[in-house]
Amino acid sequence: MHKQYRYRLSEQLELEFTDAGLEYVENAGSSFDLFNFNKHAQTMNVLTRYEELKHDDAFVDIFKRYPELTDIAWDHFGIPKPF
């Protein structure tokens, strides 16, 4: 995310803006990448993670049960319809 976007978002949430910790993977790590990207978290390829799940029946079933999620996924994340 661009710095200006993060700044505006922090203002909207009434939080103090800081980039401290921006490159760190916190707590239990990423569910996809564990701690492999700690100290360079922004290089994780988070916008195509759905590719790893698109053949997972449980994941696909969520979109079948809640078709409005397909539009949200496309609008916000660029996930193709149908994936």
N, C-alpha and C positions, 0 to 999 in steps of 0.2 A: 504494500500500500504506500501511496505517496505521503510524504510528511504533511502536506497541507490537508489531506483528507483526514489523517489521524488527528491533527490539531482541531479541525472543525468538529469531528466526532467527540473529542474530549470536551469541547465547549458545550455541545448539545447535551451531553450527559452530566454536565456541571462537575467535571473532574479536572484536576490539574494536569496539564499536558506534560508528558515526559517520554523520552525514547529509551529510558533506562530499562534494560532487560529485553529490548527489541529483538536481539539476536539469540536469546536463550530459550531453550525448551524447558518448561517448568514441570514440577511435580513428578508424575509418573512417565513423562515423555509423551511423544506423539503416538497415537494408536496405530499409525501407519509406519512411522520411522523410528520409534523409540527415542533414543538420545543421539542418533547418528548425525543430526544437524545442529546439535548444541553449539553455540557460539557463532553459528551462521544460519540461523533459523529461516531467514528470508530467502534462502536458496531452495527451500523445500518446494516441490512441485505440487502445491495444494489444489490447484484448479483443475487438475485432471485425475484426481484420486478416484473419482467415480469409475474410471476405466478398470480399476482393480476389482470393483464390486458389480459391474454391470451384468455379470453372469451368475451372481449370487441370488438364489431364489428368494431369500428373505428380504434382501434389499429391493429387488424388483417388485416384490409383492406390496411393499409400502407405497410405491408409486401407482400400482394398480388399485389399491384401496383408497388412496387419496390423490386423485388425478390433478387436483389443484396444485400439488407439489411439483408436478412436471413444469407448469408455467413458472412457478417461483424459481425452480432450478435453472430454467432457461434464462429468465430475466435477470437473475442475480449472479449466476455462476457460468452461464454460457453452456450448460450441459445440454447436448442436443436432444430434441424430442423426436421420436422416442429414442432413448439411448439404447 
